Amino acid sequence: MGDSIDDLSERLLAFARARDWEQFQSPKNLAMALAGEAGELLEHFQWLTEAQSADLSPEKRRAVAHELADILSYLLRLAERLDVDLIAATHEKIAINEVRYPAERVRGDARRASEYED
């Protein structure tokens, strides 16, 4: 069992195929499941202070880890179904954001790109 994204994606694909679940894992359904899991992750942080959110109990940290794993699993399945190379897409998006948010212009300021005056 490898630790690469490709290895994990292949294991998830094999898991789905062994259960004949690919028929249910359309891009639409996977995107919806991904959003649902993100909501479940948010529930663990709802009503916590900033400090509490950074200092989770071991039990809460494990539950959060499982939600993150669910999110990653659905993300990888969606990328596989749409033939998206997540590593390449992420590198491309970082390059775009480096142009949209030049460090010397936005350092310490978390506004959206459209909120900066030219």
C-alpha positions, 0 to 999 in steps of 0.5 A, a space after each residue: 500500500 503506497 502513500 502517493 495520491 495515485 496509490 490512494 486513488 487506485 485503492 478508492 477505485 478498487 473499493 468502489 468497483 468491488 462494491 459496484 458503486 461506480 454506478 452511483 459515483 457520478 461527478 454530480 453525486 461525488 461533488 454533492 457528497 464532497 460538499 456534505 462531508 465539508 459540512 460535517 467537518 464544519 460541525 466539529 468547529 461550530 461554536 468553538 473559539 479560535 483557540 479551542 479550534 486550534 487545541 482539539 481533544 484527541 477524540 475530536 482531532 480523530 473525528 476531524 481526521 476522519 472527516 478530512 479523510 472522507 473529503 479527500 476520498 470524495 475529492 480523489 474519486 471526483 478527480 478520477 471520474 473527471 480525469 483531472 490531475 490534482 497535482 497539476 491543477 493545484 500547481 496551475 492554481 497556485 501560479 494564478 494566485 501568485 499573479 492575483 495576490 502578489 506578496 508585496 501587495 497583499 502581505 497580512 491582508 486577507 481581502 478577495 482579489 476583487 477588493 484591491 484597487 489597481 
